[in-house]
Amino acid sequence: MILKVLECIENKQTMDKTAMIYTDSQITLDKIWNSNIHTYIIEEIRKLIRMKNTRWNITLRWVKAHVGIKGNELADTVAKKVAKDKIMIDSYKRVPKSVVVRELEEESIRKWQREWTQTTEGRTTKEFFPDMAERLKMKINLTQNLTAIVTGHGKTRAYLHWFKIIENATCPCGKRDQTTDHLIFECELLTKEMNRMKSSISQTNRWPTNKQAL
């Protein structure tokens, strides 16, 4: 979209040679300003900006998507129509499929991260996995017990007490309520398992550590 706007600027008849180009693609802006990225479209955008800046004052700016900004919504509508009608822009024919796939994946992860950061759900899970990109790199053997710990929805006494299934939330060790945090960091009944975990973690992190490191 930025490329097409730059191509159309020269045809605009106006004495004011100032252009503010808005986009909801932060990833595109990041790539334009990253001198290590040299894909065809990014290089074309840079070239046109350099050419136009001899006659125009051009500024690129990010706007949030899907919040009712009229111009952005109109641009999305036009883009969808182009895609639906299968209109192929010549300059895009030279983009490798691998680049398109990678950019779509990166944009999906960015969107997932924004939604994950903004949601009020899953607060316990966020403490373990605040970064979606890092989580996707992990190879984790998901088990029933692990899922219970990272969601806080396991059969701890505190959880069962919350739903009035049992009358007392106190852990059998007698120290405090049996929450997942208590089981991980404090419970004397799990001393052997806790020492094994401390030994493993202390190789890369100091104990006590945060849940993300766990």
N, C-alpha and C positions, 0 to 999 in steps of 0.2 A: 504493500500500500504506500509506504514512504517513497519507494522508487517511482511509482506512477505519479504521485503528487509532484515530485521534483521534475519529472518530465513535462508536466502540464504547466508549471509555473511560468515558463517563458512566454506562453500564449496569453497570459493574463495582462490585459491592458489597464495599467494603473500607474499613477505617479509615485505611489507609496511602494517602495521596493522592500518592504518588510514582510517576511513570511514566518508564521509560527505553525509548525506541523505537529499535530498531536497524534499519539499512538497509544494503544493499551498493551502493546507488546514490549514489556521491559527487557525481555531476552534479546530482541532486535536492537534496542538502544545499547545494551551492554556490549553486543558484538561490534557495533559501529565504533564504539570508543575503545575497543580492545585491539591494539595494534598487532596482536598475535593471530588474529582471525582474518583469513583472506579468501572466504568463499566468494563465488562470482557475484551474487546479488549485493553482498556487503561492500565489495570493492566498487561496484557500479554506483551504489548510493554515495560512497565517499567521493568518487570521481565527480558526480553531479553536484555535490555540495561544494566542492572546491571550485568548480566551474561557475556555479550560480553565485557564489559569494563574491565574485568580482563585480556583480551587478545587483545582487540582492543581499539582504541581511537575513539569514536563515537560522532559525532556532528549532531544535527538536525537543519535545516535551512529552512526558508520560502522563496518561490519565487512567483512572481506575475504570475497569470494564463493568458493564451491566449494572450501572447505577443511575441510568436515565439521562446521561449526557447526550443531547440531541445529535450532535455531529458524529459522535462515536457510534451511536445506535444506527444512524443512517449508513455509515461506512460498513458496519457489520451486515446490514441488509443487502447492500450492493455486492459485497464480497460473496455472500451466500448465493445470490442470484447468478453471479459469474460462475461459481462452482456448479450450480444446478444446470446451467445451460452449457457446461463443458467448454467454456471459452478459454483458450490457452493463450497466455501472453508469451510472446516469443522469448523474452529474456529469461523466463522461468524454465524453458526447455533445457537449459544448460545446467540446471541444478541436479547433482547426483541424488539418486533415490536415498542413499544412505544418509545424506545431509538432511533431507526432509524428515526421514524417520527419527533421526537423532534430535532435531529441533522440536518435533512433536512430543517426543518423550520428555525432553527437558521442560517444555512448557507445561506438560501434564503434571510433572513433579512440582513445579513452581505453584501451579493452581492448587494442587493437593496440600502443599505446605501452607499456603495462605488460608485455606479453609480449616486446616488442622489447628493453626495458630489462633484463629478467630473463634472457633467453636467453644462452647462452654461444657461440652460433653467430654468424657474420657480423660478427666483430670489425672487420675492415677496412672493411666497408660502414657500420658504425655511426659510424666516424670521419668519414665524409662526410655521413651522414644520421642524426643522433642523434634528431631530432625528427620524428615521423611527420606531425603536422599541418602543419609547414612544408614537408615533402617533398611533400605532396599539393597544395600551392599552386604548386609549381614546374612549369614547362613545359619538359621536358627531351627533347631528341631522342636517344633511346636508340640507340646504335650498338654494334657488336661491340667496338670499341676502348674505348668508355666503360665498358661493362659489365665488361670485363677489368680496367680500372683500379680501379673502385670495389669490386670483389669480390676483387681480388688473385689472380684465377685466369687471368690472361692468360699468354701464352707468353714470359714473362720468363725469363732464364737461371736466376734463383734458383728460380722455380717448377718449371722443367723439371729442375733439379738435385735438388730436393726429391723428385721422383718417379723419380730415378735414370735419367732419359732422356739427360742429358748429364753429363759428368764434372766440369765446371767452371762455377761460378755467376758468375764475374767478368764485369762489363760490358765490352764492347769498348773503352770509354774507358780501361780499365785502373785505374780509381780504387778501385772496390769492387764488391760483389755487385750484380747487376742486378735490383733490386727495383722495385716501382712507386714507392716513395718516392724512390729514387735517380733514376728517370727524371723524376719531377715536379720535384724540388728541386735536383738536383746534376749530372746527366750533362752533360759538356762537349760531347758530340756533338749535344745538343739545345739548344744555346745560343740559336739564333734563335727557336725555339718558346718557350723559357723566357722570353726577353726580351719576347716578344709577350704572354705570359700575365702577366708582372709588370706590364707597362704597363697592361693591362686591369684587373687587380686593384687596382693602386695608386690608382685613382680612388676606391675606396671603402674599401680596407683597406691596412694597411702590410704590406710583405713583409719576412721570410717570414711567411706566414699559415697558418692551420690548414686542415685538409681540408674542414671544413664551409663555410668561406668560399669555397673553390675551387668 
